[in-house]
Amino acid sequence: MSKQKISVYLKYFIFTLVFFAFCGFQSSFWPFILENLPSPQLWLIFIIFVALRWPNTNNIFYIYFLGFCMTQFSYVSLKTLWMSLFVVTIFVWTFKNRIHTNSLFFFSILVSSASLLYSVMYILISHWLEANPTPIYFVHRLLEIGCNFLFSIPVFKLLDYLNDKFKTSVDWGVTQAEQQHREVET
């Protein structure tokens, strides 16, 4: 097995552990600290980062795997979650292919937009598919989106640091040809 394959497997393993830590923090630790404030959806910020920074061929299966893992931390319906994540992933890919920037502020705005889209899609799909649909809780959803915006900055820094440590992903906004050219030069 080559060194690059080992690095890729280790990257997936480490990122999965970080995802579990984010889910555990959101579902177990946060409610004991600030019980009246909705917890930030750290798992959603993580998924948006993966959809944005990793190559498209790898990340869709990984995102669905993470969605499946997320159901172990909440009462989220798998079919509703996967459909909502599919729409959010397409939304992120649309911006990934049209706007080429590594700006932290842009990532925060994208997280907020994707969080709003996720909330709307989750409510619509839940009302369409489930016998007992999820309630709307307008103020709660808006506070979640605000928390996601604030927490997207440190989460992005952490995930970007980990992503740079493994150096197996294509940079955000860099085309395949540019990435291959960089690899040939080094």
C-alpha positions in Angstrom: 0.0 0.0 0.0 1.4 3.4 -1.0 2.1 6.3 1.4 -0.6 8.4 -0.3 -3.3 5.7 0.2 -2.4 5.4 3.8 -2.6 9.2 4.1 -6.1 9.2 2.5 -7.3 6.4 4.8 -5.9 8.2 7.8 -7.5 11.4 6.7 -10.9 9.8 6.5 -10.4 8.2 9.9 -9.4 11.4 11.6 -12.1 13.5 9.9 -14.7 10.9 11.0 -13.5 11.1 14.6 -13.8 14.9 14.4 -17.3 14.5 13.0 -18.2 12.3 15.9 -16.7 14.8 18.4 -18.8 17.6 16.8 -22.0 15.5 17.0 -21.3 14.5 20.6 -20.6 18.2 21.5 -23.8 19.3 19.9 -26.1 16.7 21.3 -24.6 16.0 24.7 -22.3 18.8 25.9 -24.0 21.9 24.6 -27.4 21.4 26.2 -25.7 21.3 29.7 -23.9 24.5 29.1 -26.4 26.7 27.4 -29.7 24.9 27.6 -31.9 27.8 26.3 -29.8 28.5 23.2 -30.0 26.1 20.3 -26.7 24.4 19.6 -24.8 25.2 16.4 -25.1 22.5 13.8 -21.4 21.6 13.8 -22.1 18.5 11.8 -23.6 20.6 9.0 -20.7 23.0 9.0 -18.4 19.9 8.7 -20.4 18.6 5.8 -20.3 21.9 4.0 -16.6 22.0 4.4 -16.2 18.5 3.0 -18.5 19.4 0.0 -16.5 22.5 -0.6 -12.9 21.4 -0.1 -12.8 17.8 -1.1 -13.0 16.4 -4.7 -16.6 15.7 -5.8 -16.0 12.1 -6.6 -15.1 11.2 -3.1 -17.2 13.5 -0.9 -20.7 12.5 -1.9 -20.4 9.0 -0.5 -18.6 10.3 2.5 -21.3 12.9 3.1 -24.0 10.2 3.0 -21.9 8.0 5.4 -21.7 11.0 7.8 -25.4 11.5 7.4 -26.0 7.9 8.5 -23.7 8.4 11.4 -25.5 11.6 12.4 -28.8 9.6 12.9 -27.1 7.9 15.8 -26.9 11.2 17.6 -30.4 12.5 17.1 -34.0 11.5 16.1 -33.4 12.7 12.5 -35.1 10.5 9.9 -32.5 9.0 7.5 -34.5 9.5 4.4 -35.3 13.1 5.2 -31.7 13.8 6.2 -30.2 12.3 3.0 -32.6 14.2 0.8 -31.9 17.5 2.5 -28.1 16.8 2.4 -28.4 16.1 -1.3 -29.9 19.5 -1.9 -27.4 21.3 0.3 -24.5 19.5 -1.4 -25.8 20.5 -4.8 -26.1 24.1 -3.5 -22.5 24.1 -2.2 -21.2 22.6 -5.4 -22.9 25.3 -7.4 -21.1 28.0 -5.5 -17.9 25.9 -5.5 -17.8 25.9 -9.3 -18.8 29.5 -9.8 -17.0 31.5 -7.0 -13.3 30.9 -6.6 -12.2 32.2 -3.2 -10.8 30.9 0.0 -12.3 33.7 2.1 -13.3 32.8 5.6 -16.1 35.4 5.5 -17.4 33.8 2.3 -17.4 30.4 3.9 -19.4 31.8 6.9 -21.9 33.3 4.5 -22.1 30.0 2.6 -22.7 28.1 5.9 -25.5 30.5 6.8 -27.1 30.2 3.4 -26.8 26.4 3.4 -28.1 26.2 7.0 -31.2 28.2 5.9 -31.6 26.0 2.9 -31.2 22.8 5.0 -33.8 24.0 7.5 -36.3 24.8 4.8 -35.7 21.6 2.9 -35.8 19.5 6.0 -39.2 21.0 7.0 -40.6 20.6 3.5 -39.4 17.0 3.0 -40.5 16.1 6.6 -44.0 17.4 5.9 -44.1 15.6 2.6 -42.8 12.2 3.7 -43.4 11.7 7.4 -46.6 11.0 9.2 -45.5 13.1 12.2 -43.6 16.0 10.5 -41.1 18.2 12.3 -42.4 21.5 13.8 -41.2 24.7 12.3 -39.9 26.6 15.4 -39.1 29.8 13.4 -37.1 31.6 16.1 -35.2 28.4 17.0 -34.1 27.8 13.4 -33.0 31.5 13.1 -30.9 31.2 16.2 -29.3 27.9 14.9 -28.4 29.7 11.7 -26.8 32.6 13.7 -24.9 30.1 15.8 -23.8 28.3 12.7 -22.4 31.6 11.3 -20.5 32.3 14.5 -19.1 28.8 14.9 -18.2 28.4 11.2 -15.1 30.5 11.7 -13.3 28.4 14.4 -14.6 25.2 12.8 -13.3 26.2 9.4 -9.9 27.0 10.9 -9.7 23.6 12.6 -10.8 21.7 9.5 -8.6 23.7 7.2 -5.6 23.0 9.5 -6.4 19.2 9.5 -7.0 19.2 5.7 -3.6 20.9 5.1 -1.9 18.3 7.3 -2.9 15.5 4.9 -2.5 17.4 1.6 -4.6 14.9 -0.3 -7.4 17.2 -1.4 -7.8 19.6 -4.3 -7.8 23.2 -3.2 -11.1 25.1 -3.2 -11.5 26.8 -6.5 -8.5 25.1 -8.2 -9.3 23.2 -11.3 -8.1 19.6 -12.0 -5.6 20.9 -14.6 -4.1 23.4 -12.2 -3.8 20.8 -9.5 -2.1 18.4 -11.9 0.3 21.1 -13.0 1.2 21.8 -9.4 1.9 18.2 -8.8 4.1 18.0 -11.8 6.2 21.0 -10.7 6.8 19.4 -7.2 
